[in-house]
Amino acid sequence: MSTAIRSAGGEGEVLTFELSRARFVLQPSDSLMSNAIEIVRSFYDALGRGDVPAVLASLHEKLEWTEAERFPYYSGTWHSPQEVLDKLFVPLSRDWDGFSAKAHEFIADGGRVVSLGTYAGKSKATGKSMTSPFAHVWTVRDGKLAKFNMYTDTAKVLEALKH
């Protein structure tokens, strides 16, 4: 039997695992981990507010941003905040009503953060709505988001866009 208990309280967050013969309590004391999570959370908060300048300001100038292959906007790895704006955010606003990326869980190891969440939106072309879970893998460097890799069910997204 395995039980995970998570106390979400920011600075004093504790994660407890109980297995049949062992109990593990993980309490992050690494301020780098807490800071990295806050930087990633701030990105999603700015995205949710539609604050494009804040979103772009959170991205490192030497960026590596890779969307999931077969995602409608995938075109290799992008290397600047401007490329993310031009190749992702502009097409998303053109093609979707109410497109959102809402993260609900964060897992960190030093400057690396995995966020789990859900995409949602309604295609302007077809009127079809979709939701799709995602996992984003971030690397924080110099207080900015330096690397991004996305994992999602691209078929659900493509299905909503097709007539």
PEKANOR-V794403 format. One record per helix or strand of 3 or more residues. SS is the DSSP state (H for helix, E for strand). FROM is the first residue (numbers start at 1). TO is the last residue. If there is no record, write none. Layout:
SS|FROM|TO + SS|FROM|TO
//
This chain:
E|3|7 + H|10|12 + E|14|18 + E|23|26 + H|31|49 + H|52|57 + E|59|66 + H|81|95 + E|96|109 + E|112|123 + E|129|141 + E|144|152 + H|154|161
//
